Amino acid sequence: YCKIFKKKFSKTGVSSKRISELQIYNLSGKLLKQYRYDVNGKRKLVIDNKYDNKGYCYESIADNQLFRKAQNKFSYKYDTCGRNIQTIFFGEDGSIIMFILYIYNSEEQIIEEKHYQVHSSVVPTYKYKYDKMGNEIEKLVLIQDSILDHYQQNINYDSNGNKIREICY
């Protein structure tokens, strides 16, 4: 048994639509469950996370109704420092459909993500910048080294470092 903490933030994106999200954490601050709702309050996504005895998330199962009614499974690989270096996405039939590789800076922050899809030669890359406090402030989305999208972010965090509000512009 563990006590559950609830966190909620709204994300305002380029389209100015609001998406609400409810996040449930355990006493160790690990994200156990995540719910995402559309602008009408209808639940569109549920993610359940499972952790091993070292505290590493080894599996997430998402019931995603944003695009279609499907359940997807994710698994994670970590380096010797305990950083997530790869996320693997599985389709409904259990086959690998995509994986993401993460690159970190000396401050242990993700500075780059490369998204590889099994049936595509296009590799989207996400590059991140942080402020002096270590908060994410900018994200670039690149396709084949050309800027596809550029987000500057205003993100608010609670005293535990959990994201509680995010505005992208």
Disulfide bonds with the S-S distance in Angstrom:
none
